[in-house]
């Protein structure tokens, strides 16, 4: 059976590490798909559990020199511990390097010997060895494991570069042309900047991945359960569907459920991004991890564990962060062969400088003169300088981190704002959408009927509404609820009804304070032989609304116009889409007149009416042929085929499992403004991705030729290499500062 699994991996340090891990996992028989995310330090795998076991997958990872992390997501404590370890290694290596630096400055700048020529050189040699053995030991272990597994990672480049520079001192005893003092401490310096870069990069990557950790930490750890009429605190994993739980003021709602007793105000910002608290009472649904502010409620658990809304959100964010986007393919191809190419290039550089010193020196001197550099151009010293610089300047890490880091930050920002992006491709495509198709009910409108107009004597409208609401007391009909809801909003009193009679499909009748009243449709009026009286239908402002007539024994007193109203933000959102040259289209099963009336209020000119749910996908297909990329916005249930057909399917509201499965993007809060946020998030994320890829390619394009020509000292090369990775991760984090609305 096809199974999906996410595995945490420790020990990956560069894009070459993740590339070879991905390749090895993908080659296991029975594995359908494997993607390794360096920024998350995780692998997402789809495999047939009848052909391959999880144990074999974990053994494959271990054979590559990495370890499987027991806890999937890196917790904040893990992140802090990791950064603390990286910081300790950095400080230790710098304690050795600073001493070496004093000696090297004295030798190279002031041409002075401090303790004695050979003593100075061998002291720097010894301190470099200590730096390699203690704080940087993991670099050489990683390099060894990488070579043993038949591949090469970034640590191989660092290991060879530092060992080569270290061995130049013993070689200087054989080759007097090699200046021992120039190389004795380079190994430690390279390691110092390398480990400093690792520390700074781990801090930046920690910030990039904080969204998923925050989500993991949102849920309640325990719950108050009623067990044998006793209030008992239990771990969250012991909650079962149907359990009755108590939620006190200031407590987190432990799981998704329905309120069975009490009223409270709930902060749902973690789910919807909406800062304003909402009231939840008996019969209302509540989400796990939201915060009960001021009331005590009892809820019945409806979803637990991996079925809860929070678990779905976390899964969607993880899927988005593990996915790849088309723009990443080129970078991945280059990364996969990058380290072997650099190893060959470094060897060729050494050979060129060693066997063609005059020619290489002439070329290097020409460019050095232009750039104002001072370089070594003599013999084996120049060959070593250039080849070591090539090894440490090359940086596949920047290429490997450019796209996934920006995707991590972008999808995290979306999740924090109630926009759940299923995959990276959806995030990329969203910026290219040319048409957005809106389902009417529940998308452009609120999805439930509201009383929009009372046609009758203005002076009597409050009394007439009170009479109608009194007659409807206790009814569950949607039109009745609209009348009752409006009366309660206006604070109107409700009387008692006697002699109540219900006419199926027509309406109701009853006596209030001794007077007989009727409330219903035109068929009820005809049955009772009641005329319109003084009520003037010409006053109707809503041609698409459903009329409900209130009458006494002889005449109509008022007409209540009830309709599904458009969302308050709809018109502004449609205007914003038009300003971005995106065509808004409304699709509806209503007749053309009703559909056009609703669309006109929103500012939509293109209307598709009388469209059955099963035909919506075909209409989307036609729009794709005419305009290009199309997004479909719906409720995710009867719109599921159209959501799948569209280039981007967007489900509105907290939705159902169907909504989340059918849609590429789920907007948790049913606020159309989030559409604009999603579009702008897509654009800003891909600006960052393009910037990162540009700088990663540009860096290597410029830096490697300079190193080949001997124009970069190996220490300067290492500083530049470390800086390139930090730059792309930091640039991705700057996305958090962008205004998206």
C-alpha positions as CSV (number, residue, x, y, z in Angstrom):
1,X,0.0,0.0,0.0
2,X,1.2,3.5,-0.8
3,X,2.5,5.2,2.3
4,X,3.8,8.7,3.0
5,X,6.4,9.3,5.7
6,X,8.4,12.2,6.9
7,X,11.8,11.5,8.5
8,X,14.0,13.9,10.4
9,X,17.7,13.7,9.5
10,X,20.6,15.0,11.5
11,X,24.1,15.6,10.1
12,X,23.3,17.2,6.7
13,X,25.5,20.3,6.3
14,X,25.1,21.3,2.7
15,X,23.1,21.0,-0.5
16,X,25.3,18.2,-1.7
17,X,24.4,16.2,1.4
18,X,20.7,16.6,0.8
19,X,21.1,15.9,-3.0
20,X,22.9,12.5,-2.4
21,X,20.4,11.5,0.3
22,X,17.5,12.3,-2.0
23,X,19.2,10.3,-4.8
24,X,19.9,7.3,-2.5
25,X,16.4,7.2,-1.1
26,X,14.9,7.5,-4.6
27,X,16.8,4.5,-5.8
28,X,15.4,2.1,-3.2
29,X,13.1,-0.4,-4.9
30,X,9.5,0.4,-3.8
31,X,10.1,4.1,-3.2
32,X,7.9,6.2,-5.5
33,X,9.1,9.7,-4.6
34,X,11.7,11.1,-2.2
35,X,12.5,14.8,-1.4
36,X,15.0,15.9,1.1
37,X,14.7,19.4,2.5
38,X,18.1,20.8,3.7
39,X,16.5,23.8,5.5
40,X,14.1,21.6,7.5
41,X,16.6,18.7,7.8
42,X,13.8,16.3,6.8
43,X,13.0,13.8,4.1
44,X,9.5,13.3,2.7
45,X,9.1,9.8,1.2
46,X,6.2,8.1,-0.6
47,X,6.7,4.3,-0.8
48,X,5.0,0.9,-1.1
49,X,5.1,-0.5,2.4
50,X,4.8,-4.0,0.9
51,X,8.0,-3.6,-1.0
52,X,10.1,-1.6,1.3
53,X,10.3,-1.2,5.1
54,X,10.9,1.9,7.1
55,X,13.9,0.1,8.7
56,X,15.5,-0.2,5.2
57,X,14.9,3.5,4.6
58,X,16.5,4.4,7.9
59,X,19.5,2.1,7.2
60,X,20.0,3.8,3.9
61,X,20.2,7.2,5.6
62,X,22.6,5.9,8.2
63,X,24.8,4.3,5.5
64,X,25.3,7.8,4.1
65,X,26.8,9.0,7.3
66,X,23.7,10.7,8.7
67,X,21.4,9.8,11.6
68,X,17.6,9.5,11.8
69,X,16.1,12.0,14.3
70,X,13.6,10.4,16.7
71,X,11.5,13.6,17.0
72,X,10.3,14.6,13.5
73,X,10.2,18.4,14.0
74,X,13.1,20.2,15.5
75,X,11.8,21.7,18.7
76,X,12.8,25.2,20.0
77,X,14.9,23.4,22.7
78,X,16.6,21.4,20.0
79,X,17.2,24.5,18.0
80,X,18.7,26.3,21.0
81,X,20.9,23.3,21.9
82,X,22.1,23.1,18.3
83,X,22.9,26.8,18.1
84,X,24.7,26.6,21.5
85,X,26.8,23.7,20.3
86,X,27.7,25.6,17.1
87,X,28.5,28.7,19.1
88,X,30.8,26.7,21.4
89,X,32.7,25.2,18.5
90,X,33.0,28.7,16.9
91,X,34.4,30.2,20.1
92,X,36.9,27.4,20.7
93,X,38.3,27.5,17.1
94,X,38.6,31.2,17.3
95,X,40.6,30.9,20.6
96,X,43.2,28.9,18.6
97,X,42.9,31.1,15.5
98,X,43.4,34.5,17.2
99,X,46.8,33.3,18.5
100,X,47.7,32.1,15.0
101,X,46.6,35.4,13.6
102,X,49.0,37.3,15.8
103,X,51.9,35.3,14.5
104,X,50.8,35.5,10.8
105,X,50.4,39.3,11.0
106,X,53.8,39.6,12.5
107,X,55.3,37.5,9.8
108,X,53.4,38.7,6.7
109,X,52.9,42.4,7.4
110,X,55.8,43.3,9.7
111,X,58.3,40.6,8.6
112,X,59.1,39.9,12.3
113,X,59.6,36.6,14.0
114,X,58.2,36.4,17.6
115,X,59.6,33.2,19.1
116,X,61.9,32.0,16.4
117,X,61.3,31.2,12.7
118,X,60.7,27.5,13.0
119,X,59.1,27.8,16.5
120,X,56.5,30.3,15.2
121,X,55.7,28.1,12.2
122,X,55.4,24.8,14.1
123,X,53.4,26.5,16.9
124,X,50.9,27.7,14.3
125,X,50.9,24.2,12.8
126,X,50.2,22.6,16.2
127,X,47.4,25.1,17.0
128,X,45.8,24.3,13.6
129,X,45.9,20.6,14.4
130,X,44.2,21.3,17.7
131,X,41.5,23.2,15.9
132,X,41.0,20.3,13.4
133,X,40.9,17.7,16.2
134,X,38.5,19.4,18.6
135,X,36.0,22.0,17.5
136,X,36.1,21.0,13.8
137,X,36.4,17.2,14.2
138,X,32.9,16.7,12.8
139,X,33.9,18.3,9.5
140,X,36.5,15.5,8.8
141,X,34.2,12.7,10.1
142,X,31.5,14.0,7.7
143,X,33.9,14.2,4.8
144,X,35.2,10.7,5.5
145,X,31.7,9.2,5.6
146,X,30.7,11.1,2.5
147,X,33.7,9.7,0.5
148,X,33.1,6.2,1.9
149,X,29.6,6.3,0.6
150,X,30.9,7.1,-2.9
151,X,30.0,10.8,-3.0
152,X,31.4,14.1,-1.9
153,X,29.8,16.9,0.1
154,X,30.9,20.4,1.1
155,X,32.9,19.1,4.0
156,X,35.1,17.2,1.6
157,X,36.1,20.5,0.0
158,X,36.8,22.0,3.4
159,X,38.7,19.0,4.6
160,X,41.0,18.7,1.5
161,X,41.6,22.5,1.5
162,X,42.6,22.6,5.2
163,X,44.7,19.5,5.1
164,X,46.5,20.8,2.0
165,X,47.3,24.1,3.7
166,X,48.4,22.3,6.9
167,X,50.7,19.9,5.0
168,X,52.5,22.7,3.2
169,X,54.7,23.3,6.3
170,X,56.2,19.8,6.3
171,X,56.4,20.1,2.5
172,X,58.3,23.4,2.8
173,X,61.1,21.3,4.3
174,X,61.3,19.5,1.0
175,X,60.4,22.4,-1.3
176,X,62.1,25.6,-0.1
177,X,60.0,27.7,-2.5
178,X,57.0,27.1,-0.3
179,X,56.8,29.9,2.3
180,X,55.8,27.9,5.4
181,X,54.8,30.9,7.4
182,X,52.2,31.8,4.7
183,X,50.4,28.4,5.1
184,X,51.0,27.3,8.7
185,X,47.8,28.9,10.1
186,X,45.5,29.0,7.1
187,X,43.8,25.7,8.1
188,X,42.7,27.1,11.4
189,X,41.6,30.4,9.8
190,X,39.5,28.6,7.2
191,X,37.9,26.5,9.9
192,X,37.2,29.5,12.1
193,X,35.3,31.3,9.4
194,X,33.7,28.0,8.3
195,X,32.3,27.3,11.8
196,X,31.3,30.9,12.3
197,X,29.3,30.7,9.0
198,X,27.7,27.5,10.3
199,X,26.7,29.2,13.5
200,X,25.2,32.2,11.8
201,X,23.5,30.1,9.2
202,X,21.9,27.9,11.9
203,X,20.5,31.0,13.6
204,X,19.1,32.2,10.3
205,X,17.7,28.8,9.4
206,X,16.1,28.6,12.9
207,X,14.2,31.8,12.2
208,X,13.1,30.5,8.8
209,X,11.6,27.3,10.3
210,X,10.1,28.8,13.4
211,X,6.6,28.9,11.9
212,X,6.2,25.1,12.0
213,X,7.6,24.9,15.5
214,X,5.2,27.5,16.7
215,X,2.3,25.5,15.2
216,X,3.6,22.3,16.9
217,X,3.6,24.2,20.3
218,X,0.2,25.7,20.0
219,X,-1.8,22.7,21.1
220,X,-2.8,22.0,24.7
221,X,-0.8,19.4,26.5
222,X,-3.6,18.3,28.9
223,X,-7.4,18.4,29.1
224,X,-10.0,18.5,31.9
225,X,-12.2,15.5,31.3
226,X,-15.4,14.5,33.2
227,X,-14.7,10.9,34.4
228,X,-17.4,9.3,36.6
229,X,-18.7,12.8,37.3
230,X,-15.3,13.8,38.5
231,X,-13.1,16.5,36.9
232,X,-9.9,14.8,35.9
233,X,-6.8,16.2,34.1
234,X,-5.6,13.8,31.4
235,X,-2.9,13.9,28.7
236,X,-4.2,15.2,25.4
237,X,-3.5,11.9,23.6
238,X,-6.0,10.1,25.8
239,X,-9.0,12.1,24.6
240,X,-11.5,10.0,22.5
241,X,-14.3,11.2,20.3
242,X,-17.4,11.8,22.4
243,X,-15.6,12.7,25.6
244,X,-17.0,15.7,27.5
245,X,-14.2,18.2,28.3
246,X,-14.2,21.3,30.5
247,X,-12.6,24.5,29.2
248,X,-12.1,27.2,31.9
249,X,-11.3,30.9,31.3
250,X,-7.7,31.3,30.1
251,X,-7.4,27.6,29.0
252,X,-6.7,26.4,25.5
253,X,-9.5,24.3,23.9
254,X,-7.9,20.8,24.0
255,X,-9.4,19.5,20.7
256,X,-11.9,20.1,18.0
257,X,-15.5,19.8,19.4
258,X,-18.9,21.3,19.8
259,X,-20.1,23.4,22.8
260,X,-22.7,21.5,24.8
261,X,-22.9,23.9,27.7
262,X,-21.9,27.5,28.5
263,X,-20.8,30.6,26.7
264,X,-17.4,32.1,26.2
265,X,-15.3,34.4,24.1
266,X,-12.7,32.6,22.1
267,X,-9.4,33.9,20.6
268,X,-9.2,32.1,17.2
269,X,-6.3,34.1,15.8
270,X,-4.1,31.0,15.6
271,X,-6.5,29.5,13.1
272,X,-8.0,32.4,11.3
273,X,-5.4,35.2,11.7
274,X,-8.3,37.3,12.9
275,X,-7.3,39.3,16.1
276,X,-10.9,40.0,17.2
277,X,-12.3,37.3,19.7
278,X,-15.6,35.6,18.8
279,X,-18.5,34.3,21.0
280,X,-19.0,30.6,21.1
281,X,-22.2,29.2,22.8
282,X,-24.1,25.9,22.9
283,X,-24.2,24.3,19.5
284,X,-21.2,26.2,18.2
285,X,-18.0,24.4,17.0
286,X,-14.7,25.2,18.6
287,X,-11.2,24.4,17.4
288,X,-8.4,22.8,19.4
289,X,-5.5,25.1,20.4
290,X,-7.8,28.2,20.4
291,X,-8.0,30.2,23.7
292,X,-11.1,30.5,25.8
293,X,-11.0,34.0,27.3
294,X,-13.7,34.7,29.8
295,X,-16.3,31.9,30.1
296,X,-16.5,28.3,31.2
297,X,-17.8,25.8,28.6
298,X,-18.2,22.1,28.2
299,X,-17.4,20.6,24.8
300,X,-17.9,17.2,23.2
301,X,-14.8,16.0,21.4
302,X,-15.5,15.6,17.7
303,X,-12.0,15.2,16.2
304,X,-8.8,14.0,18.0
305,X,-5.1,13.5,17.2
306,X,-4.2,13.7,13.5
307,X,-7.8,14.5,12.5
308,X,-7.9,17.9,14.3
309,X,-7.8,21.2,12.4
310,X,-4.4,22.1,13.9
311,X,-2.9,18.7,12.8
312,X,-4.3,19.3,9.3
313,X,-2.7,22.8,9.3
314,X,0.7,21.4,10.4
315,X,0.5,18.6,7.7
316,X,-0.3,21.1,5.0
317,X,2.5,23.5,6.0
318,X,4.9,20.5,6.1
319,X,3.8,19.4,2.7
320,X,4.3,22.9,1.3
321,X,7.8,23.1,2.8
322,X,8.8,19.7,1.5
323,X,7.5,20.3,-2.0
324,X,9.6,21.6,-4.9
325,X,8.9,24.3,-7.4
326,X,9.8,24.2,-11.1
327,X,12.3,27.0,-10.6
328,X,14.3,24.8,-8.2
329,X,15.0,22.1,-10.8
330,X,18.0,23.8,-12.4
331,X,19.6,24.5,-9.0
332,X,19.2,20.9,-7.9
333,X,20.8,19.6,-11.1
334,X,23.8,21.9,-10.6
335,X,24.1,21.0,-6.9
336,X,24.1,17.3,-7.6
337,X,27.4,17.5,-9.6
338,X,28.9,20.6,-8.0
339,X,31.4,19.1,-5.5
340,X,32.9,16.6,-7.9
341,X,33.4,19.4,-10.5
342,X,35.1,21.6,-7.9
343,X,37.4,18.8,-6.9
344,X,38.4,18.3,-10.5
345,X,38.7,22.1,-11.1
346,X,40.9,22.5,-8.0
347,X,43.3,19.7,-9.3
348,X,43.4,21.3,-12.7
349,X,44.1,24.7,-11.1
350,X,47.1,23.2,-9.2
351,X,48.5,21.6,-12.3
352,X,48.1,24.7,-14.4
353,X,49.9,26.9,-11.9
354,X,52.6,24.2,-11.3
355,X,53.4,23.4,-14.9
356,X,52.5,26.7,-16.6
357,X,53.5,29.3,-13.9
358,X,54.5,32.0,-16.4
359,X,51.3,31.8,-18.4
360,X,49.1,31.7,-15.3
361,X,51.1,34.3,-13.6
362,X,50.8,36.7,-16.5
363,X,47.1,36.3,-16.8
364,X,46.7,36.7,-13.0
365,X,48.9,39.7,-12.9
366,X,46.9,41.4,-15.6
367,X,43.7,41.0,-13.7
368,X,45.3,41.8,-10.4
369,X,46.5,45.1,-11.9
370,X,43.0,45.9,-12.9
371,X,41.6,45.0,-9.5
372,X,44.4,46.4,-7.5
373,X,45.4,43.1,-6.0
374,X,48.7,41.8,-4.8
375,X,49.2,38.1,-5.4
376,X,51.7,35.3,-5.2
377,X,52.7,34.2,-8.8
378,X,55.7,32.0,-8.1
379,X,55.7,28.2,-8.5
380,X,54.2,25.8,-6.1
381,X,53.2,28.4,-3.5
382,X,50.9,30.0,-6.1
383,X,49.6,26.6,-7.2
384,X,48.7,25.7,-3.6
385,X,47.1,29.1,-2.9
386,X,44.9,29.0,-6.0
387,X,43.9,25.3,-5.6
388,X,43.1,25.7,-1.9
389,X,41.1,28.9,-2.6
390,X,39.1,27.0,-5.3
391,X,38.2,24.3,-2.8
392,X,36.9,26.6,-0.1
393,X,35.3,29.3,-2.2
394,X,32.9,27.0,-4.0
395,X,29.5,27.0,-2.3
396,X,26.7,24.7,-3.4
397,X,25.0,25.5,-0.1
398,X,23.7,28.9,-1.3
399,X,22.2,27.2,-4.4
400,X,20.6,24.5,-2.3
401,X,19.2,26.9,0.3
402,X,18.0,29.6,-2.1
403,X,14.5,28.1,-2.9
404,X,13.5,25.9,0.1
405,X,14.3,28.6,2.6
406,X,12.2,31.2,0.9
407,X,9.4,28.6,0.6
408,X,9.7,27.8,4.3
409,X,9.3,31.5,5.2
410,X,6.5,32.1,2.7
411,X,4.4,29.1,3.7
412,X,5.0,29.9,7.4
413,X,3.8,33.5,6.9
414,X,0.7,32.2,5.1
415,X,-0.1,29.7,7.9
416,X,0.2,32.5,10.5
417,X,-2.3,34.6,8.5
418,X,-4.8,31.7,8.0
419,X,-3.6,30.9,4.4
420,X,-2.7,27.2,4.1
421,X,-0.6,26.5,1.0
422,X,-0.6,22.9,0.0
423,X,2.6,22.9,-2.1
424,X,5.3,25.0,-3.5
425,X,4.0,24.8,-7.0
426,X,0.7,26.4,-5.9
427,X,2.7,29.3,-4.4
428,X,4.6,29.8,-7.6
429,X,1.5,29.5,-9.9
430,X,-0.6,32.0,-7.8
431,X,1.4,34.9,-9.0
432,X,0.7,34.1,-12.6
433,X,-3.1,33.7,-12.3
434,X,-5.0,35.7,-14.9
435,X,-8.6,34.7,-14.0
436,X,-10.2,34.0,-10.6
437,X,-13.6,32.2,-10.7
438,X,-15.8,32.8,-7.7
439,X,-18.5,30.4,-6.6
440,X,-21.4,32.7,-5.4
441,X,-22.8,31.1,-2.2
442,X,-20.5,31.1,0.7
443,X,-17.7,32.7,-1.2
444,X,-18.8,36.1,-2.5
445,X,-21.8,35.9,-0.1
446,X,-22.0,34.9,3.5
447,X,-23.8,31.7,2.6
448,X,-26.9,32.1,4.8
449,X,-30.0,34.3,4.4
450,X,-30.3,37.7,6.0
451,X,-33.2,40.1,6.3
452,X,-32.2,42.8,3.9
453,X,-35.4,45.0,3.6
454,X,-38.8,45.4,5.2
455,X,-41.4,46.8,2.8
456,X,-44.2,48.4,4.9
457,X,-44.9,51.6,6.8
458,X,-41.6,52.9,8.2
459,X,-43.2,53.9,11.5
460,X,-44.4,50.4,12.1
461,X,-41.4,48.4,10.9
462,X,-40.1,47.5,14.4
463,X,-43.5,46.3,15.5
464,X,-44.1,44.4,12.3
465,X,-40.6,42.7,12.7
466,X,-41.4,41.8,16.3
467,X,-44.7,40.2,15.2
468,X,-43.0,38.2,12.5
469,X,-40.2,37.0,14.8
470,X,-42.8,36.1,17.5
471,X,-44.6,33.9,14.9
472,X,-41.3,32.3,13.9
473,X,-40.2,31.5,17.4
474,X,-38.8,28.0,17.6
475,X,-38.7,27.5,13.8
476,X,-35.5,26.0,12.3
477,X,-36.3,27.2,8.8
478,X,-33.4,29.3,7.4
479,X,-35.8,32.2,6.4
480,X,-37.3,32.1,9.9
481,X,-33.9,32.3,11.5
482,X,-33.1,35.4,9.4
483,X,-36.1,37.2,10.8
484,X,-35.5,36.1,14.4
485,X,-31.8,37.0,14.1
486,X,-32.6,40.5,12.9
487,X,-35.2,41.0,15.7
488,X,-32.7,40.0,18.3
489,X,-30.0,42.3,16.8
490,X,-32.5,45.2,17.1
491,X,-33.4,44.2,20.7
492,X,-37.1,43.8,19.9
493,X,-39.4,42.1,22.4
494,X,-41.1,38.8,21.5
495,X,-44.7,38.0,22.6
496,X,-46.5,34.7,23.0
497,X,-48.2,32.8,20.2
498,X,-51.5,30.8,20.5
499,X,-53.5,28.7,18.1
500,X,-50.3,28.1,16.1
501,X,-50.8,26.4,12.7
502,X,-48.1,25.4,10.2
503,X,-49.0,25.1,6.5
504,X,-46.4,22.9,4.9
505,X,-44.6,24.6,2.0
506,X,-46.7,27.8,2.5
507,X,-46.1,29.4,6.0
508,X,-47.6,29.7,9.5
509,X,-50.5,31.3,11.3
510,X,-51.2,32.1,14.9
511,X,-52.7,34.5,17.4
512,X,-50.8,37.2,19.2
513,X,-52.6,39.3,21.8
514,X,-55.9,38.1,20.4
515,X,-55.1,39.0,16.8
516,X,-54.7,36.5,14.0
517,X,-51.6,36.8,11.8
518,X,-50.2,34.9,8.9
519,X,-46.6,34.7,7.7
520,X,-45.5,32.9,4.5
521,X,-45.3,32.9,0.8
522,X,-47.8,34.0,-1.9
523,X,-49.4,30.6,-1.9
524,X,-50.4,31.2,1.7
525,X,-52.0,34.6,0.8
526,X,-54.0,32.9,-2.0
527,X,-55.2,30.2,0.3
528,X,-56.3,32.8,2.8
529,X,-57.7,35.1,0.1
530,X,-55.6,38.0,1.4
531,X,-54.8,41.1,-0.7
532,X,-51.6,43.1,-0.8
533,X,-53.4,46.0,0.7
534,X,-51.3,49.2,1.0
535,X,-47.9,47.5,0.6
536,X,-46.2,48.6,-2.6
537,X,-43.9,46.0,-4.2
538,X,-42.4,48.7,-6.3
539,X,-40.3,49.7,-3.3
540,X,-38.4,46.4,-3.6
541,X,-34.6,47.1,-3.7
542,X,-33.6,43.4,-4.1
543,X,-35.0,41.8,-7.1
544,X,-33.3,38.5,-6.3
545,X,-34.5,38.4,-2.7
546,X,-37.2,35.9,-1.4
547,X,-40.3,37.7,-0.1
548,X,-42.0,36.6,3.1
549,X,-45.5,38.2,3.7
550,X,-46.9,39.2,7.0
551,X,-50.7,39.7,7.0
552,X,-53.6,40.0,9.4
553,X,-57.0,38.5,8.6
554,X,-57.7,40.7,5.6
555,X,-54.5,42.3,4.2
556,X,-50.7,42.2,3.9
557,X,-49.0,44.4,6.6
558,X,-45.4,44.0,5.4
559,X,-43.1,42.1,3.1
560,X,-39.8,40.8,4.5
561,X,-37.2,40.6,1.7
562,X,-34.6,37.9,2.6
563,X,-31.5,37.2,0.7
564,X,-27.9,35.8,0.9
565,X,-25.9,39.0,1.2
566,X,-22.5,39.7,-0.3
567,X,-19.5,40.0,2.0
568,X,-18.6,43.5,3.1
569,X,-15.1,43.2,1.6
570,X,-16.2,41.7,-1.7
571,X,-16.4,44.9,-3.7
572,X,-13.0,46.2,-2.5
573,X,-11.3,42.8,-3.2
574,X,-12.8,42.7,-6.8
575,X,-11.4,46.2,-7.4
576,X,-8.0,45.1,-6.2
577,X,-8.0,42.1,-8.5
578,X,-9.0,44.3,-11.5
579,X,-6.1,46.7,-10.6
580,X,-3.7,43.7,-10.9
581,X,-5.2,42.8,-14.3
582,X,-6.9,39.7,-12.9
583,X,-10.3,39.0,-14.4
584,X,-13.0,38.1,-11.7
585,X,-15.7,35.7,-12.9
586,X,-18.8,34.6,-10.9
587,X,-20.2,31.1,-11.4
588,X,-23.6,30.2,-10.0
589,X,-26.4,27.7,-10.3
590,X,-28.9,30.6,-9.9
591,X,-30.8,32.1,-12.8
592,X,-29.1,34.8,-14.9
593,X,-31.0,37.7,-13.3
594,X,-30.2,36.8,-9.7
595,X,-26.6,36.0,-10.6
596,X,-26.1,39.3,-12.4
597,X,-27.7,41.2,-9.5
598,X,-25.3,39.7,-7.0
599,X,-22.3,40.2,-9.3
600,X,-23.2,43.8,-10.0
601,X,-23.0,44.6,-6.2
602,X,-19.4,43.1,-6.2
603,X,-18.3,44.8,-9.4
604,X,-18.1,41.6,-11.4
605,X,-19.1,41.9,-15.1
606,X,-18.4,38.3,-16.3
607,X,-21.2,36.0,-15.0
608,X,-21.7,32.3,-15.6
609,X,-25.3,31.4,-14.5
610,X,-27.5,28.2,-14.4
611,X,-24.3,26.1,-14.0
612,X,-24.7,22.8,-12.3
613,X,-22.0,21.6,-9.9
614,X,-20.9,18.9,-12.3
615,X,-20.5,21.4,-15.1
616,X,-18.4,24.0,-13.3
617,X,-15.1,22.1,-14.1
618,X,-16.0,22.4,-17.9
619,X,-16.5,26.2,-17.5
620,X,-13.1,26.4,-15.8
621,X,-11.5,24.5,-18.7
622,X,-13.0,26.9,-21.2
623,X,-11.6,29.9,-19.3
624,X,-8.2,28.3,-19.2
625,X,-8.2,27.9,-22.9
626,X,-9.2,31.5,-23.4
627,X,-7.1,33.3,-20.7
628,X,-4.4,31.0,-19.3
629,X,-3.9,30.3,-15.6
630,X,-7.2,30.2,-13.7
631,X,-7.9,30.0,-9.9
632,X,-11.2,28.7,-8.6
633,X,-12.5,29.8,-5.3
634,X,-15.3,27.7,-3.7
635,X,-16.4,25.9,-0.6
636,X,-14.5,22.7,-1.5
637,X,-17.4,20.3,-1.4
638,X,-19.8,20.6,-4.5
639,X,-17.0,22.7,-6.1
640,X,-14.4,19.9,-5.7
641,X,-14.2,19.0,-9.5
642,X,-13.8,22.7,-10.5
643,X,-11.2,23.2,-7.7
644,X,-9.2,20.3,-9.1
645,X,-9.5,21.4,-12.7
646,X,-8.3,24.9,-12.0
647,X,-4.6,25.7,-12.0
648,X,-5.1,26.8,-8.4
649,X,-8.0,25.5,-6.3
650,X,-8.8,27.8,-3.3
651,X,-11.2,26.6,-0.5
652,X,-12.8,29.3,1.7
653,X,-13.5,28.8,5.4
654,X,-12.3,26.2,7.9
655,X,-13.9,23.8,5.5
656,X,-13.9,20.0,5.6
657,X,-11.5,17.3,4.8
658,X,-12.9,17.4,1.2
659,X,-12.1,21.1,1.0
660,X,-8.5,20.6,2.2
661,X,-7.9,17.6,0.0
662,X,-9.4,19.2,-3.1
663,X,-7.8,22.7,-2.8
664,X,-4.2,23.8,-3.4
665,X,-4.8,26.7,-1.0
666,X,-7.2,26.8,1.9
667,X,-8.2,30.2,3.4
668,X,-9.2,29.4,6.9
669,X,-10.9,32.7,7.7
670,X,-13.7,33.3,5.2
671,X,-12.3,36.7,4.3
672,X,-11.8,37.5,0.7
673,X,-9.0,39.9,1.6
674,X,-6.9,36.8,2.2
675,X,-7.0,36.2,-1.6
676,X,-5.1,39.5,-2.1
677,X,-2.7,38.5,0.6
678,X,-2.1,35.1,-1.0
679,X,-1.4,36.7,-4.4
680,X,1.0,39.2,-2.9
681,X,2.7,36.5,-0.8
682,X,3.3,34.5,-4.0
683,X,4.8,37.4,-5.8
684,X,7.0,38.5,-2.8
685,X,8.2,34.9,-2.2
686,X,9.3,34.4,-5.7
687,X,11.0,37.8,-5.8
688,X,13.1,36.4,-2.9
689,X,13.7,33.1,-4.6
690,X,14.9,34.9,-7.8
691,X,17.1,37.2,-5.7
692,X,18.6,34.2,-3.9
693,X,19.2,32.2,-7.0
694,X,20.8,35.2,-8.7
695,X,23.2,35.9,-5.9
696,X,24.0,32.2,-5.5
697,X,24.8,31.8,-9.2
698,X,26.5,35.2,-9.4
699,X,28.6,34.5,-6.4
700,X,30.0,31.2,-7.8
701,X,30.3,32.7,-11.3
702,X,32.5,35.5,-10.1
703,X,34.3,33.9,-7.1
704,X,35.5,30.6,-8.7
705,X,37.3,32.2,-11.6
706,X,39.0,34.7,-9.2
707,X,40.1,31.7,-7.1
708,X,41.5,29.9,-10.1
709,X,43.5,32.9,-11.1
710,X,45.0,33.1,-7.6
711,X,43.3,36.4,-6.9
712,X,41.7,35.3,-3.6
713,X,43.6,34.3,-0.5
714,X,42.1,31.0,0.9
715,X,41.0,32.8,4.1
716,X,39.2,35.5,2.1
717,X,37.6,32.8,0.0
718,X,36.3,31.0,3.1
719,X,34.8,34.2,4.4
720,X,33.0,34.8,1.1
721,X,31.8,31.2,1.0
722,X,30.3,31.4,4.5
723,X,28.8,34.7,3.7
724,X,27.0,33.5,0.6
725,X,24.9,30.9,2.5
726,X,24.1,33.4,5.3
727,X,23.1,36.0,2.7
728,X,20.5,33.8,1.0
729,X,18.9,32.6,4.3
730,X,18.8,36.1,5.7
731,X,17.3,37.5,2.5
732,X,14.6,34.9,2.7
733,X,13.8,36.0,6.3
734,X,13.4,39.6,5.1
735,X,10.1,38.4,3.5
736,X,8.6,38.7,7.0
737,X,8.9,42.4,6.7
738,X,6.9,42.7,3.5
739,X,3.5,44.3,3.5
740,X,1.1,41.8,1.8
741,X,-2.3,43.6,2.0
